[in-house]
Amino acid sequence: MKKNEMQEKFRDLLNRRKESLKRAMDKGEEGVVLENVGEICGIAASMQIIGLIDWEQKDYIENEAWNMYLRREPEHEAC
């Protein structure tokens, strides 16, 4: 599989987890919310390990997930 194909699949997976996180937050399902945050962080770590993103991008994705959980606005947009 080509690098751009893998990036697309991982981005799809991240987007699905983010949507699931939003739905769980709307329903007040704390356990499911935290599970989704953990999965998002795991996906970001996997992407970094196999070289699809760098450390800064991984940290941004993880911080974005925690900010969603804490209902904070992101500090800046990713490039």
C-alpha positions as CSV (number, residue, x, y, z in Angstrom):
1,M,0.0,0.0,0.0
2,K,1.3,3.4,-0.9
3,K,2.0,6.0,1.8
4,N,-0.8,8.4,0.6
5,E,-3.3,5.5,0.6
6,M,-2.3,4.7,4.2
7,Q,-2.6,8.3,5.2
8,E,-6.1,8.5,3.8
9,K,-7.1,5.3,5.6
10,F,-5.8,6.6,8.9
11,R,-7.4,10.0,8.4
12,D,-10.7,8.3,7.7
13,L,-10.3,6.3,10.9
14,L,-9.4,9.4,12.9
15,N,-12.5,11.2,11.5
16,R,-14.8,8.3,12.4
17,R,-13.4,8.3,16.0
18,K,-13.9,12.1,16.3
19,E,-17.5,11.8,15.1
20,S,-18.0,9.0,17.6
21,L,-16.5,11.2,20.3
22,K,-18.8,14.0,19.5
23,R,-21.9,11.7,19.6
24,A,-20.8,10.2,22.9
25,M,-20.3,13.7,24.4
26,D,-23.8,14.8,23.2
27,K,-25.2,11.7,24.9
28,G,-23.2,12.2,28.1
29,E,-21.5,8.8,27.8
30,E,-18.3,9.5,29.8
31,G,-16.8,6.0,29.3
32,V,-17.3,6.0,25.6
33,V,-15.9,9.5,25.4
34,L,-12.7,8.6,27.1
35,E,-12.4,5.4,25.0
36,N,-12.6,7.5,21.9
37,V,-10.0,9.9,23.1
38,G,-7.7,7.0,23.9
39,E,-8.3,5.5,20.4
40,I,-7.6,8.8,18.7
41,C,-4.3,9.1,20.7
42,G,-3.4,5.5,19.7
43,I,-4.1,6.1,16.0
44,A,-2.0,9.3,16.1
45,A,0.9,7.3,17.8
46,S,0.6,4.6,15.2
47,M,0.7,7.1,12.4
48,Q,3.8,8.7,13.9
49,I,5.6,5.3,14.4
50,I,5.1,4.2,10.8
51,G,6.3,7.6,9.5
52,L,3.0,9.0,8.2
53,I,3.2,12.1,10.5
54,D,5.8,13.7,12.6
55,W,5.9,14.2,16.4
56,E,4.4,17.7,16.2
57,Q,1.4,16.4,14.2
58,K,0.9,13.5,16.6
59,D,0.9,15.9,19.5
60,Y,-1.6,18.2,17.7
61,I,-4.0,15.3,17.1
62,E,-3.8,14.2,20.7
63,N,-4.3,17.7,22.1
64,E,-7.2,18.2,19.7
65,A,-8.9,15.1,21.1
66,W,-8.3,16.2,24.7
67,N,-9.5,19.7,23.9
68,M,-12.7,18.2,22.5
69,Y,-13.2,16.2,25.7
70,L,-12.6,19.3,27.8
71,R,-14.8,21.4,25.4
72,R,-12.0,23.8,24.7
73,E,-11.4,25.6,21.4
74,P,-8.2,24.6,19.5
75,E,-5.3,27.0,19.9
76,H,-4.5,27.0,16.2
77,E,-5.4,25.2,13.0
78,A,-3.1,22.5,11.6
79,C,-1.1,23.4,8.5
